């Protein structure tokens, strides 16, 4: 095969070997091109929210699969080392405090702690060939662990249930008539984005009208360690749970553990009450049973022994787990009942998959001619054809017609990736003696009574003791790579009519299946536990390095240890230690980082050094019922998980998100808006309130952008900024360039825009109202000038008023002395006219009035002569 250098792309790891980019084809001979790779070769990467441009580690207490583990997002549990991604599994306890439905605080403890990382809303793709090279955690014959690698549509965020309600796992793009609604799970009521919705509704979210959407799930790898051999006759027929099968079918259903499961999970499924669904736990039976007639029940292509569907290399066969029922109430109180279908296969897994890396692969093509094909070490495992799920099913209930289940579709959604390890009592945990009450069946490794339970002289809990001795262990991933068909990539770059039916490509919100508007309008539904916005911005540098340049990625020219003892990243690199290449949102938002003042998330427990000596970790405002999670470390105090309950606020004169750089006055505004260059910036510091949570910062942005100040230059500046930081601003067809850059950078830009144009600092809301104060050097200069003018005006006014008053008094006295005029004041009206007989007859009071009068002034004489003429 020809050798070729790997394409240059923000999504392709520069450490990808050229051998990965040699000419290769998919199963049907289509030439492929690499579009994504992560080789995990740079040691020390961490994945806490805000640390990596591709992956986000979650902190959570998952519960959708009866898990007994907690997820920890720290570097201890998810990091790169030795050229591999390592996800840790331990028997260290995690504790969560939360408010229950009754309004009282509760505490829950999980006896195991593991990791999950996901690429949700950072990197997504539609169609392609996905490869992962991984070594599984634990031991092959030791049951208990559940490692996985899987995909989910970006409209849902795994383990964040508010985002998946009425979204997972719909793959339905039909609008059935009323008489067919029940057969199709009532999509108008139960599918959040259904094909019955027209433009008036969809335009609010930037969706396409009459397009049914959802968050389908594809499981590329779910491993079940153990030593049992599944035997359908022994396990289900002999106990009387299921009907007997033809003798030859029992052999087809035998699979030796450890096993590998590959699945497509979708909705709406074949209704549980219909004759076309096999008997199973989801419709009231004690076990999941094989169809009594494959031509009438389930999907006939999935019958065991079909070599077009199942490969022989790893004894792959049907997995008799048919699906589940989602039963809950809508917010308006109406009940919801959604039937899912799991089109699933199970294969034997080589024991050395727990000792050395193996290659797990899936090929995905959407559309009417689409398919999913799964491989292990390039050996074919399982095939699902689009025709299988697009075929309409005429449903009956006790042989009476109940409608037609319309066609579903293979995923056409942009899908994100997930890697995790779970422990669950439903995943090959031996429950012998538990239901009868003979055994305690507790799950805690630190409680030795959980290790022992004698039944007929045999310790039924010895398997748990052995599991506990294998911990801690790690799920190790060598690389993840994604290829797409070259011919399709050419279509993706074309605007011709031949591209109309192509849905593939890279991106989390493509025009064919947009997601950004829905997420923006339902932001709180996507908050991971202990977070204040869907995703934290990824900032460059800031980790404490103590002069160690290699700690900051100097070996790969990512950065160096700066003079302040903090990592400083080179262009194109990001993360606290400068160990990750910028890509996606991190790359698009790099310009907004330039002059940020504070904003990095931090913990306020006193031991967090994120904000350094020139910053303070300010507590974020939070609800009284905000939950929290801690790891109960054996050799230290409890460690809080999550991105932190505070935000860095910098001292005057210091900047960058973690307060580690001396601040200059030029900044963000002139860098992002070139037309401002050459204009002197307004002085002073005006940044958003550091205590604001993500949703409060969003409210601040909305308040400024939704109510421009009249008479200012906002038409040119602030409105332009608002259009760049908002999704689909009013009257616009496109999302702003910086609309996905995180709440803090976007709020900082909007606040600074107002400050630069008006001198007003609008950095907070009070009772929902925008609070603006005059601020900055320009205001103080103006204030001084105004005060000086007012003072001068007051002085001149006082002098003029005194002169006028003096002239008026003198004039009146002259008139009174000549006896020809009377003062109209009360005092003047009481005077008598001057006596013509002479001054000896003048009253004493009148003499007193004239005493002290100065007659030498020329002006007074002029006034006197004027008075005489007037008389």
C-alpha angles and dihedrals in degrees: 000000000000119000120233137176115246116261117261109248139142087241098051116086111233088221092064108122117241088238088070089060100049116119109289136163138208124246092280096047101260113148114245136210127200113248102165138021138163113186096178089217096138108085121222102037114150128198108203111139106287096023105088134037094217110030134041123197115216132218110207149122099243116206110165092099101034091264121182095193133086125221116235119198098198127117088251091067101034121029144117121257134159092007093304140097108242123201111189129219118196141163091232112128124245123200131205128194116199143152114257128216089271091061095249126122115255136187127216126184125199117200096213133051124200140153140256125187124184137181093217113160091351104074124010135158139189118217126348145104116296123199130185126180109202146158112217123232126251127006127319097236096037112094123210109075127092112195117180146178114195148150133234133183111263093238087075128052113211116245091008096103099190088064096049099045109114088358107071122108104352118145097167129125101172136103106210122200119251094265090054098042097095093051089054098046095259096278094189088064103028107033110072094208107031134169093249092071117101136203098282089063103032096049089069089066101032090249128144114257119250093010118130112219139184148145107270119189128224118185111203094173132017111157126199113191119203144105104247126113113221112236115184094194095051097038102042115005102047093048087054097246096120138024121259120268133213108283095245092058095062091068091051090057097052114107127171120224139269088069139187123217124202117185148177111202118192146153150260091045132189102289114259092229094053125100089234094069119083118239109272148144090274091064100041105277123127092236142016108261134195117259114272089220119017091198090062105026133059118339112325094209089065095062111130114261095033102134092196087064105031129043121221099218096085099021092254118188141155118300107224095218100112101183141273143264121246107208121179143117127268119236088261090056098253113136121248126204117178122179115209128199123216112201093194140167132193126209136181112258122214113246092230089066083085092052105041137015120281130188119248115186141177131189116206128189121171129207135059091309093042131125146173120231124183128202139185115203087344092302113127115250113164143357130200116187124208089230090063094063098030092061112104117237123215104217129210133183113209085343093305117118115257101173140273126298103219125220120290122201140230109253115290093168126110102258130209125207130242134193121185148138122225136181115210135167089227093058106083096304109154107239097180109149093009100100092044091051094239090120131044090220094198115162105215117119090200092060108074093197086071088064098061136058120144116209115173088345094305123113101234092189099053089104089065091051089054092047091053091052091056092059135136098045136151139232102220122201118192096188146332118217133177127197130188132196113272093220090053092048088055089052090050090059092046127090094196126116092258088073095060096098099041116107102170132105143092124295140082097240110033120173091247092057110013120191107166098084094049091049092046092051092047100036097145091055089066100048111124112225113284091015130116100205135023094261132002118231115259108238127195120244131337103130114133107253108170092216094309106136095183089058086064097051100267090145090069095029092253095132147304141240107273130217091265092058093255130117112260116197129221121230113294096020129100146165126087092290099032091246100130130070114235113254139158115350092000090059096043092051099046092106092060093059094061099091106013114144108212124318103135113135115245144165119256095210093108096246096079113104096185095114096044128206093312098052142056129218103235117200114245118234107257142176116266090239097053109141123228135197131205136184110232098222118203095217101035147023121297111287119219116227130209131062092298141271095252145051131224117257115190132221116248109283096024128098151162121092093288098037095246102124131072106246126240126199098236107077157126096346098058092041095053097036109044093186087069092063114116092028116110112245120239109256128235130056121282117171132149119273105280092215093064118113120224094266091049090052088051089052089050091053091048092048094052096041095042097053113037115197111251120239096022133105092258091119089071103032118016095039090050090051091048091053090053098049101040131078111242098344114208111291094012128113096199135061115249118264091245099033093116097045099106131266099271100051092044094047090047091054094049093046091049091049091057090045094052094047102041110013087241119132108211100176104140147032123231114200089341094306124115111253112206126178130186105255144165139049094295091061095051092049090050092046093052092049093048092048091050092051091047091050093051092047090051092051095048091044092053093050093048092047092051093051092048092049092050093049092048093052094048093048092052092050091053091052092049092047092054090048094229103105137046123215107240090217118101089253092051094047090059093060123102121226113267110278110247091210091075144266095299089070092049114113119249091242091059091050089052089053091058096043116120095013115153111223097172096084116104090217091054092052090050089050091049094050089048090052092051092051090049089054 
